Amino acid sequence: VMTFFGSTANDGAFNAYVTDVTDNSNRARVESVLAVLPLLSMLIIFGAFDGMTRAGEWRRFFNIFGAAVSCVGLISLFLVKDEPGLKPRRDSYFKNLLYGLNPRVMGEHPELYLSFAAFCVFSIAVQVFFPYLIIYMQNYLKLDNYAMALGIVLIFASAVSVIAGKFIDKIGKMRFVLPAGAVMLAGLVGMYFVRSAAGVIAAGCVMMSGYMMMAAVLGANIRDWTPKDKVGHFQGIRMIFAVLLPMVIGPNIGAAVIRGGSGTYVELGQVKSVPTPGIYLAAAAVLLFTLLPVHFLRKKER
């Protein structure tokens, strides 16, 4: 129930709405702000509610956020306004469901599906290390103050994302994506070598800044190529490339890298392998494959 309504509200309706109310001149700026919001939510969770989860007060925790999300939904009824005169489509449900998976449709919109592919590869790279990030800092680096380090990194990266958003729209998304990817790549390589809290903060700031800029650029590019009369149709396809495939493939790559490591830790009664620095090099290697769809996108743009 949570996933169905959450995906419908945010990934389906809200993302379609954002595409509708933005254009080529401001999408990257808007996307850079949207990319910040999940990081801010992480800061709130770790800053204000970490003690609650450590104490095992899960019922109270979920009640608070269940109520908060419900309130946001009610407020959004008055804040999110569709264009005047918008009429619901009466197409077949199953026809709409399969529309974006039709090879003919893919052939008609090559730039859109190349944008999906670029975002997919980038997201796989992120999922190689991101699910293991906190476990890595706790159990491999033995950082007791990991929450503070994470907070500094996320605040810095958020600021960089918002500032960069102003320039992406002016410079051009496909011209900006390579520098953003290079920044993220440098941060991933840096994370492989650092072992101290200061080193993690420095390398993490670079890595997450590149991540935020890449997310803004590629997300805005998808919106640019989405047909105006099919915005809602393609949100589900976007989720396949942005969430489903990356969250299946990425963590499995990370787990393969970690498997066989010497360190272990116990979570929920199970003995698990401690993440090793190799996850960052693996993520860097995957990130390089983003160059392929980006190359073809730049070629079509020229």
PyMOL commands that set and color helices and strands:
alter all, ss='L'
color gray80, all
select helices_A, chain A and resi 2-21+27-48+50-54+58-79+93-99+103-108+110-140+146-171+173-193+197-225+228-230+233-258+278-288+291-301
alter helices_A, ss='H'
color red, helices_A
select strands_A, chain A and resi 264-267+270-273
alter strands_A, ss='S'
color yellow, strands_A
deselect
rebuild
show_as cartoon
